[in-house]
Amino acid sequence: MALLGLVLSFAVVTAANATPITTLDRKGAWVSVEAYGPNVIHVTIAADKAEALKAPGYGILADHADNAAFRQTSDQSGDTFTSPALTLHVNAAPPPHAQGAMERYFLPTLAPVNLQVKNAKGETIVNMTGWEMSPHEVAGEATYQVGATFTAPADEHYYGMGQNQESLGALDLRGRTIDCQHWYDAPTGETVCVPFMVSSKGYGIIWDNPSATRFVAGIRGRTSFQSKVGERVSFFVITGDNPEAIYSAYARVTGKTPIPPKAAFGLIQSKARYDSQAEVLRVAKTYRQKGYPLDVMVVDWFYWTLMGQLDINPKEFPDPDGMNQQLHAMGMQSIISIWPRFERAGRYFSELDAKGYLLKDKNGKTVDGLPFRSDRTGALIDSTNPAARKWYWEHARDNILSHGFDYPWLDETEPDLVPDGFFYSIGSGDRYHNVFPLLHVEGVAQGMRAWKPNKRVLILSRAAYLGSQRTGALFWSSDIDPTWEALQRQIPTGLNMTASGIAYWGNDIGGWQFLPQTSNATKPLLLDPSGARDTVGQNNDYPELLTRWFEYGTFLPTLRLHGDRKHTEIWAFGKPAEAIMARYDRLRYQLIPYLYSQAKITYDTGTPFMRPLWMDFPNDPNVVNLGTQYMFGPAFLVAPVTEQGQTEKNVYLPAGSDWYNFWTNEKLTGGRWVKVATPIDQIPVFVRAGSIVPLGSDVQSTASKQSITEIRVYPGKDGDFVMYDDDGTSYDYEKGKGATVTKLHWNDASGALSVAGGDKAFAKTLQGLTKVMGK
């Protein structure tokens, strides 16, 4: 539906069908209730009725509210709202009584509100025991700290809440306190707030507040959300007995995840930075000469003459149009970094300052840099202002993208210029701390869609918020270190980010920060670094680290090499490393038919295809806190190697299935840990019995037509796979046009693979393409 696409209004308005089912008077508290379909209920609580009646905040698609499935009943116990999928009960106000001494001193002055949500089975899964509005002053504004508290059963587990890089392996958030706020300088790597929590009890909570929020997960029997600024409590409860039910409802509330251009699934080559068009073209041509597949070349920062000049330095890039024409002729596309910052000396600063299009301080003056974090120059475009968003997009389009660049990289979208204590057009940076990446990226996404209405949007973005998945952005974990520790943190980080509804997440393969020229290796090296001295100096284990990282990246939604070092291309780290990365590069392209089919499922259902094991194996207690391995689509279990010198690794194979070692085809039973050999050219990858995996032909990029060369069947259970393909670039798929859908079914008893739909000529070749593994 178009409403779920990219062309969305930023205005937060209440549509006719978004009128609340009712607003309840709880004798000093107002409780507004509305629905977004049968398994989503939105609750707003405030001391002021007008606040309770306000529409939901940024990121929420208010015109998707739909109360039709619910009916309301009332009795002495309170008010009950029932649909086929859930029941919400809001307790009646307690009868008045004389307060004792303890209550006079310690009882909150707020009128009490308690509510419960039951699932379709009648089981209570959410029990809100209290709410908070504590008055204080923020950025000169009288406001409140707002929050809500829920009971936390001992067997409940919590996931999501955006990107948090504190964990080295544990996935469950239970027992942790998460500061849900965009924070580039977080000690373990940038945090990104997407306030969507998913529980093992079959529900999710969307916390509707963009200020800095503290999430306390299952501590002292309680789970709570607490936001720095607000005049109400607003949250959504989504129920579902499987991930598809929960994430499709999340998409209904915040927007669908579009299918990216097919090029997004190929290799993306980046560096901080390629300092000339000659270097960009040299690297691109070398990939082609070596026969290594590549889809996208990236031009990173400081190609401009001044930050905010929104130009391309003609000394270094004398003919960007010609450069892009050459890339396109090689079957490649391009991404270019465009920053939201403007130096005073630049040609646009005075204009933007006069129009009020930049972040302001309390005196109404433009904020220029943040000396306290060594970020000393440049003002931030105020993307909360629709006029500023329009200005920014038009100038980025006309000055930069119009030179043949395919897609923008919107860096610093957290934003890097921390807004706390300063002011956007819509209010204080404290009140709207987390909303910038949604508004900034979606402003460009809308502009791109209008400019080229049948070319899919792709944007590289460093931060996200509720609804950011609908922008067509690829998100990454920011400027992480080139270390084994940073690699280890990426696994649980990415799994909770995708569990937050952000399916297209990745990281800088190899780490971004400057590469120390010394080594900390403690075990024998698995790769000879002697051919990589020009890049790594005496960092002897870095070729091994990069190779392991690339192996992991092959099984990420996006595969992008990047880093602040002399070279980042796969041939720059010695011949042994090059041979292994080239092998995985080709494997990545063989997997594109499989990956692209998962992209369609994500578009249809909202479920991520890189997902923690608890989503697929909810009845296996051994996976609830396992953040060191994951499912990559329905078939693959991936356990990246994150230790230097590691030649074997313990891997858990979930119960309820048999598993095949992807490299050896050995069949193993599930429900147990196994020790797996991990020579430098292998990370543990297993395939679930009953899986069907299509493999594509060798291509140099997704610009080439790719045929199916093999269909692997892993027997042991009946299986299905829906193979999806389209032109890879247009929006025809939204209209149901131009797609090829081939349904494959494996009958394990008969040992036969059948096909329905798709290309009739393909069906005739099925027998010759099918390979039953383990036989």
N, C-alpha and C positions, 0 to 999 in steps of 0.2 A: 504494500500500500504506500502511496506517495507520502502519507502523513508520517510514515516511519522512515522515510528516506532522508536525504540530506537537506532538502529544501524545507527548513523549519524556521519558524519565527522565534526570535529571542524573547518576545514579549511574554510575560507570565500573566496570563489572563484566565479567568474562569469561564469556560464555555457553558452553553446551556445544559449540556448533559453532564457537566461537572458540578452541578448544584448538589450540596451534601444531602445524603439521605435524611439526616436530621442533625440538629445541634442541641445537645443536652445541657440542661442547667443542673450543675451539681453544687448549688449553694455556695457560690464564690469561685467556681471553676466552670468553664464552658468546654464541652467536648464535642467536636465536630467529626462526623463519620461519613466517609464516601468510599466508593469502590472503584477499582480499575479492572473490572471483570470478576468472574466468580471466585478466583483464588487470591485476590489482592484487596486488602482493606487499608484505607488511609485514615489515620487518627491524628487530630490536631487538638491540643489542650492549651488553654490560655486563661488568664484571669480576666482579660478583656474580650468580650464577645467578638468585637470587630477583628481582633487578631486571630481568633479561632476560625473566622469565616474567610480569612485571606487564602488565596490560591497557594499551592505548593511553590517551592522555590526553584532556583535555577537547576537545569538538568532534567526536570520533570516535565513530561508532556501532558499538561493539564487538560488538553482537549481529548485525551484518551480515557478520561474517567467514564465509567460505565456502571451504573447502579442496578441494571435490569435484573441481575440474578439474585438480588437480595430481597428479603422481606424482614420487617421489623415487628417484634412483639415486646410488650412491656408488662411487668408485674412488680410486686413489692421488692423483689431482689434487684431490679434494675431493668436495663434495656438490652435486648438480644437481637443480633442481626445475623441472618442465616442465609447461606447459599448452598448449593450441592457440594462445594469444596471446603468451606470453613464456617465456623460460627464465632462471632465476636460477642462477648457479654461485657457490658459496662456496668459495674456495680452501682446500686443506688447510693445516694449520699447517706452517711451514717446519721442516726437520729441525734439531735442535740443533747448534750449532757454537760454537767458542771465539771469544769476542769480542776484537776488536782494540782498540787504544788509543782510536781515534776513536769506536768504538761504546760503549765504557765511559763516555765523556764525553757523547756527543750522541745515542745511540740512545734513543728513548722506552722507558720501562719497560713500557708496555702490550704485551700479546701482539698481534702483527700480525693484522689481518683485512682481506682483500681479496675483492672480489666483483664480478661482472659481470652485467648484464642484457642479454639479446638480445631483439629483437622477433620477430614471427611469421615474418619473412623470414630470420631467423638473423643479422641485423646487430647487432653490439654497440653499444648506445646509452647504457649507463651503465657506468662503470668506477670503482668506489670503491677508492681507493688507500691510504686510511688513515683512522684515527679517533682521537679525542682525549678524554681525561678528565684534566684538569689540576686538582689539588686547590687549593682556596682557601676563604676564609671569606666568606660573604655574610650580612648581617643577623644576625651572631652564630652562624651555622650552618656547620658544616664540610660542604662540598659540593664540586662540581667545575664547571669550565667544560668543556662537552662539544661535540664537533663531528665532522664528517666531511668528507673531501676527495675530489673526483672529477676525473677528467681532463676537459679542456675543448678539444675539437677547434677548430681555427681557424675553421671555418665554422659553428659552433654559435651560436644566438641564444637569449636568455633573456627571459621575460616574467612578469608577475604580481607576486607578493610584496606584494600589498596596495596601499595608497595612499601614494604618494610624490610630492611636488609640486616636485621639484627641476628637472625637465626643462622646457625651453621648446619642445620639439618632438621630440627623439629619443625613440624608444620602446624600443629594445633595451636591456636592462640590462647587456649585455656591457661589461666594462671599468669597471663601477661597483661601489662598495661600498655596500650598502643596510643601514642600521640599521633592522631590522624591530622596531619598538617603537611603541606608542601614545605620541605626543608632540604635545600641543596646540600647544606653543610652537616647533615646528620653524620655522626661519627663512623657508622659502618656503610655509608652510601645513602644517596638521596631517598627521602621518604616522599611518597605521593599519596594523597588522601582520596580514596574512592569509598565513601562511607556506606558500603554494602556488606553486611555480615551474613554468612550462610551457616546454618546450624546442622549438626548431624541428626537433629530431631525432625528434619523435613520441613524447614521453613527458612526464610531469610528476612532480614530487617534492613530497609533503606532508611538511613537517618538523614532527614531533610534539613540540614543546616550547614552552610559553607564556611563558618568560622572554625578556628582551631578546635578540634574535638578530641576528648580523651575517651577511649574505649577500654573498659575494665572487664576482662573476660573470665567469669567463673571464679572469682576470688571471694572467699568467706561466704560462699553460697549465693553470690549475687553477680549479675552482669549489668553493666550500666554504660550509658552514653552521656557525656557531659560536654556541652559546647560553650565557648567563651562569650558569645554574643547572641542575644535573641530575646524575643518577647513572647515566645510560645514554644511548645514542644510539638514537633511534627515528625511522624514516621509512618512507614508503610510496612505491613506484614504480608509476606508472600508465602503461601503454603503449596506443597507439592510432594508427591511420594517418589519422585525421581528428579534428577537434575534438569531434564528437559522441561518439566512442568514449572520449575522455579525460574529457570533462565529465560524461557519464552515469556513469562509474566514480567520479569525484569525488563525485557526488551519492550514490552507493551507500555511500561511506565516511563522508560528513559530512552528508547529508540533502538532500532535494529542495527546489527553489525553488517555493513555492506560487504559484498565480495570484493576484495582488492583486485587491482589489475594483476594478471597472471605473473607479470614480471616481479611482483613483490615476493614470489615464492622462490625465485632464483637467487643466485649470489649477488650481493650488493657490495661493491668495493669502495671503501672510503679511507681517508687518512687525514690527520690534522697536521699539515694540510698539503694538498697538491698546489704548488705555488705558481703554476702556469698552465696554459692550455696545452703547451707542448708536452708537459709531464702527464697530464690527463690522457692525451692521445697516445703517448708512448706506452703507458700502462695498459690501456685498452687494446692496443695492437699486439702487445706481448701476450696478453691472454689469448687472443685469436691465433697468434703464431704457435703457441704451445698447445692449442686445442683444449684449453680449460674453459668450461662453460662460465659465462658471466652475463648478467642482465642489466646491471645499473652501475654507472660511474657517478661518484659523488664529489661535488665541489664544496668544500667546507669553508669556514670563516676567512676573513681578511683577504678576500678577492676584491674587496671594495677599496676605494681611496680613503674614506673615512667611515667610521661606524655611524650608520644612519644616513649616509649619503645615498643609499639605495642605487648604487651604480656598480659597474664592473670595470676594474682598472685596465685601461687599454694597453698599458705597458706589459702586463702579465697575460692578459686575455685579449689580444688585438682583434680577434674575430670569433666571438662566442657563437654566433649563428653558424659559421662554418664548422666550428668544433662540434656542435650538436648534430649538424648534418652528417659529419663523418661518423659519429657515434651511432646515429640511426642507421647508416649504411652498413654498419657492422652488426646490426641487430641488437643494439644497446640503447638504453634510455639514460636520462640524467636527472639527478637531484641536486639542488643548490640550496645552501643554508642562507636563510633570511632572518636577521635578528630584529627584535622589537625595541632596540635601543638607539638613541639619537644623541650624538655629540653636539655640544654647543657650536663648534666650528663648522658643522655640516650645513648643507644648503637648506635643510627643512626645519631646523630647530626653531628658528624664530617664528615661522609660520605655525608650527604645531603649538608652540608656547602661547602665541597670541590667541589661537582658537580654543585653548584649554583642553587640548587633546593628550596631555601628558599627566602622569601621576603627580599629585600636588602634596605639599606639606600642610600643616595646620593653618599657615598664614596665606594659603592659596598660591604659593610659589612652587615652580617646578622642581622636583627632586632630581638632582644630578649626581648619580653615583652613591655608593655607600662606603665611605672610607673605613668604617669599622670592620668590613670584611674584605678589604683590599680590592674593592670593586669601584674604582675611583672615578669613573666617568661614564656619562651616558644617561639620558632620561628614558623612561619607560612609556611606550604608547599606552594610552588608557583604553584598552579594548572592551571595557564595560560600556563605553560610549558608542552607540551605533554609528554616529558620524565619523568617529575616529577609526572604527573598524573598516568602514567603507573607504576612507582615505587610504588607510594602510594597504588594503587589498589592491586598490586601483594603482597605486604607485609601485607596489611589488610586481604586479602584472606588467605594467607598461615599461618599467625600467629594467626588469630582470627576466621574468619568465617569458616575456615576448621574444627573447633571443633564442628560443628553441628549447629551453629547459622544460622537461616534462613535469617535474613535481618539485614542490618546495620542502625544505627541511626547516621547520619552525623550532628553533632552539630557544633556550631560556624561558620555556613556557610555564615554569612553576609560579610566578616569574622569579628570575634570579635577583632582581631588584626587590628585596623583601618589602611587602606593602604595609606591614604592621606600623602603626603610628602615622601613616600617610593616608591619602584619600583618593579614591576613584570617583568617577562621576556619579555612581550609584550609592556611594557611602564610603565608610571608612575601610581601609585595608584590613583592619582587624575583623570587622563584621563579614567581609567577603574574601577572607584570606585564601580560600581554596578554589575560587570560581574562575580565576583568570585563564587557565589552560582551556577550559571549555569554550569560553567566549572568544578568545583569541583564535584558536584553531578553527572553530566552526565558522567564524567570520570569513576566513580564507577559504574554507571548504565550500561555503555557499557561493563565494565569488567564483571559484574554479568551476563549479557546476553550471553557473549561469554563463560563464565565458565559453566553455566547451561542453555543452549539455549532454553529449553522448560519449564523453571520455571520462572514465572512472577517476575519481579523486584518489590520490595517494599523498599523504603528508607524514613526514617523520616528526614525531613530537616527543618531548622529554617529560611531560607530566599529563595528568588526566584528572577528570572529576566525573561525577554521575553524568551519564549520557555521552561521554567523550567517545565511546565506541561507535557512535553513529556518524562520526565525522570522516571516516575513511582513513584514520590515522594509524600508523604503526608506532608503538610506544617502545622505549628502551630504558634501561635502568640507570642511565646517566653516566657520569664521569668516574667510573670505578677503577680501582687499582689493577695493574697487570700482575696479580699475585695468585697463588693457589688458594689463599683464604678468600679472596674476592670471588674466584670461580666457585668455591664451595657454597658461598652465600647465595649465589644466583639461583640455585635449584629451588629451595623453599620460597625465595622471594618471588620468582616467576609464577609458582603454583598458586600462591595466595593472590597475586595480581590477576591471574586469569580467572580464579574463583570469584573475583570482584566484578566479573562481567567484561573484562578487558581481554579479549581473546588474542589480539595481535600484539604480543609482547616479545621482546628479545633483549639482547645486550651487545655491547661492543665486544666482538670476538677478539680475545687477547687483552682486554682491558684498555681503558683510554689513557690513564695518567702516564706521565713521563716514565720511561723504562730505565730503572737503575742499571748501571753498567757493571754491577757486581752480582755474584750469585749467592743464594742461601741454600743450595742443594745439600741434602743430608744423606741421600741414598745414591746408588750408582745411576748415572744418567742413562736414559733409554734412547736418547738421540744424540748423535755427534754434533756439537755446535760449531765445529771448526769452519764450516762453510758459511756461517752466519755472522762472523765477527763484525762486518761492516754495519750490521743492524744492532746486534745485541751486546757488543763489546765482550766483557767477561761474565755476562749474565748467562752462565752455561746451561741452566735448565729452562731458559725461556723457550727455545724451540720445542721442547717437550710440552711445556705448559700451553703454548699456542696450538699445538697439534691436538692435545686433549680437548681444548676449548672448541676447536673447529669440529671435532668429532661430535661433541655435545651440540654445537650450533646447527649441525646437519639435521638434528631432530628438534629444532625450535620453529615456531611459526615463521620467523624471518631469520635469514642468515646474512649477517653483515660484518665484514672485517673492518676494523677501525683502530685508531690509536695514535698517540702523540709520540711517534718515533720516526726514524729516518725512512724506513720502508714498512709497509704492511701487507704487501702482496705475498701470495703463498710460496713464491719461489725465492723469497728473500731470507729464508731461515735454514738454509742448507738443503742439500739434495734429499736426504732421508725424510725430512719433514715435508718437503715439497711433494714427494711421491705419495705420501699418505694423504695429505690434504687434497691433492688432485683426485685421488680415488674417492674420497668422501664428497668432493664437489660433483663428480659424475653421479654418485649414488643419489645425491640430493635431487638432481634433475631426473633421474629414473623414477623417483618417488613423487614427482609433481602430479601425475594423474590421481594418485592416492590423496595427496595434500589438497588438491583443488576440489576434490569431491568432499573433503571435510569442510572446506570453506563454504560450500553450499549448505551443508547441515548447520553450520554456525549461523548463516544468514536466516535459515528457516526457523531455527529453534533458540538461538542465542547461546547455546552451550559451547564452551571452549573445547577445542580438539586437543590442546595440550592441557592435561588435567590431572589433578592429584588422584591417587588410587582410590580414595574413599568414595569418589563419584561412581566408579564402576564396580566397586566391591564393598557395598555398604554393610554387608553382614560379616565382614572379616575384621575382627577387632585389632589385628596386627597392623593395619594400614592407617589407623586414625591419626597417627602422629608421624607418619613416614614421609619426610620431605626430601629424601635423597634420590628418589626415583619417581617415575610418572608414566602415565599412558600418553601416547602420541597418536591420536586417533583411536579407533576401536581395536586395532591389531597390535601395536607395538608397545612394549614395556621397555623403558630406557633408564639405565642407571649410570650416569656419567662418572667418569674417573676424575677425582678432584684432589688426588695426592701425588706428589712427586715420587717417581720411582716405583709406583704401584703396579704389580704384575698379576695380582689376583684381587678379587673383590667379593664380599658377601652380598648377595642379592636376594631379596624376598620375592617369591613367586606366589601371588595371591591364591587363596583357596577358591575352589569352585571351577577350576579350569586346569587343563594340561597346557604346557608351554613348550615352545620350540626355540632352541638357541638359533638366532638368526644367522650366525656365521657357520655353525657346524651342523645344523638341522637335528641335533640331539633332542629327543623328546623327554620332558621331565614333568612330574606331577606337581600340582600347586599345593599351597598351604604350608610352605616350608622355606627355610633359608638354604641357599646353595652357594658354594664357593665357585666362582667363575674365573677362568683365566683371562687376564687383560694385557696381552702383549701390546706394544705401543700402537699397533695398527687396529686395535679392537677395543671398543667399550662394550659393556654388557647390553645387548639388545635381544629381547625375547618376543616371540609372536604367540598370541593366544590361539589355542586350538579352535577351529571353526572359522578362522579368518580367511578372507580373500583379499589379496594384495595385487593390484595391477601395477605393472612396471612399464615405463615409457622408454622410447628409443633414445639413443644418445643424440642430444642437440646442443648447439652452442649457446642458445638462448631461447626464451619462450616465444620470441618472434618467429621461430621456425615451427612448422607443423610437426607435432610429435605423435607418432603412432604408438600403439600398445604392442610391445614385443613379447610380453610374458604375463600370465596371470597365475600367481602362486596361490595354491590352496593348502592350508595347514589343517589336515583332517583331525577327527576326534570329536566333532560336534557339527550339527547342521550350521550353516552360516549364510549370511546375506551381505551383499555390498551393492550400493547404488553408485555407479560410476557416472560422474557429471562432467560435462565439458561445454564450453561456449567460446565466443570469440576472444575472451580474455581481456577485453578493453572497454566494451560499451556497457550501457545500462539496459540493454535489451532484456537481460535476465529478469529485471524487475517487472517487465511486461509479459514474462513467460515466452519470449521469442528467442529463436536462434540457439536453443540449447539442445544437447544430446544427452539423454538420460538412459543409461543401460543398467538394467537390474540383473544382477548375478545371484544365483542361488546354488549352494552346495548341499547336496543330499548325502549325508555321511553314510547312511545305510547302503545306498546303491553305488556310492563312489562316483556320482555324476555331477557335473557342473552344467547348469542350464542358464539360458539368457532370455530376457524379455525386454522388448523395446530397443531403442537405440538404432544403430545403423545395421540394416539387414546383411550387408556385406561382411560386417564385423562378426555377426553371429556364425557365418559360415567358416570363419577362421578359428572359432573358439577352441575346438578340439586340439588344433595344432599349437595354440598358445598356452594351453593349460598345463601346469606342472604341479603335480601333487607331491608335496614335500614329505620327506621321511620314507619314500618308497623308491 
